[in-house]
Amino acid sequence: MASLISAGRFIGRVRAIALFIVLIASGGAAHATVAVLQPAREAAAAQPLELTLLYTDDDAKPLSVDVPKQLIVNLTNGDLPPAPLALVRDPAVPDRLRLAPGQYRRVRFSAPWPDSARGTVKIDPVGFDASPMLVTINRSDTQTQVAAAERRETQATTPAQLATASAAANTAVVPTASQDTMLSGRFSTFEPIYFADGKNGDNLAKFQFSFKYRLHLPDDPRSRGLLDNLYFGYTQTAIWNLSAESVPFRDISFQPQLFYYVEDTGWKSPLFTRMGVSAGFGHESNGKSGDESRSINIAFVRPTWDFGDLNGNHLTLSPKFYYYLSKSGNEDIADYRGYVDFLVKYGSPDGWQLATTLRKGTKHWYGSVDSQLTYPLAKLVGSAWGGYLFVSYFNGYGEDILDYNQRHHWIARIGYSIAR
């Protein structure tokens, strides 16, 4: 039969299997295995969503298996709650399949993509113990060609075919996997998120949370247009004096931003692996009044260069250049903070990472060093744990904006980080 293929040939073609379950056939003790095959990582919005079930006769005798007319999945993209979608079985497939021992039969289910499906969509089959699948939807003018190239890469059967298909799929630069760890839709992490405590004189805990929100999801995931990559970001950092009688916050910094951001510009060079860029406007203030009021507004640009294997140990250099649009109540802040935050990172996505931010004021030797060392908890106490062990060190002027012109004792802290 044309639709039946041998086990060896098919296994060479499958890149990922999302599910295995065992079905008992109605004819007796014979068993059939059903698998949901991973779709291509990018899909054309104009073409239907297709999922393929693989039916396998693992018994030594022929087997008949009932095939459902529909396959229900839940779709979500981070903006909307899960929405059910019914995929219809290929009309050429009968209600019952006859399988010979050790053979396979693929059954395709399909349905048009709903208009609400944009960006990276999670596909979660209902009624199957299957892992969710992520697919990026392309709505650009080149969506059909890109999706076809992705399918050829998925279905390649030999190394030569895989190399050719991969080259075609990557003709337009495919976005590199992001290190954001919160959501795959509009929301993602921004600056590190952590809580840590330390003491050198006063017992000063420090915590920070930060996120960014993509204002517009592009039709083409490769787009580098202004509106397609416009973000609102927010970071809040607090210094908490745990040694004082009433345990007050020494200072809280509020930092909203509006900025353009592209993780990979596509610029190639033998000198670096990847170059990203962000540029926009930022505000920082502490919400206080009187002599303790602090506030600045800046315009900034931040190129980022990565060197080495992005999936292993690699170096990141990311200088943030800024200009003070206003600095009410702290006109001399540039003397202590300067005009550049120079971030240097080294480490791997699944291992330790050291990140250091350097500042140099315009006068004397004013400046600061802020270092953060993180290591995955999963590697320390077991895979059930998320987040990172967090160790930090600060020395210099202006750990918070209130004391931008004051130098306190150096301080080391230890704590927990959700994102780094």
Summary of the structure (lengths in Angstrom):
residues: 420
radius of gyration: 26.8
end to end distance: 53.7
largest distance: 87.0
contacts: 1260
relative contact order: 0.09
helix: 11%
strand: 48%
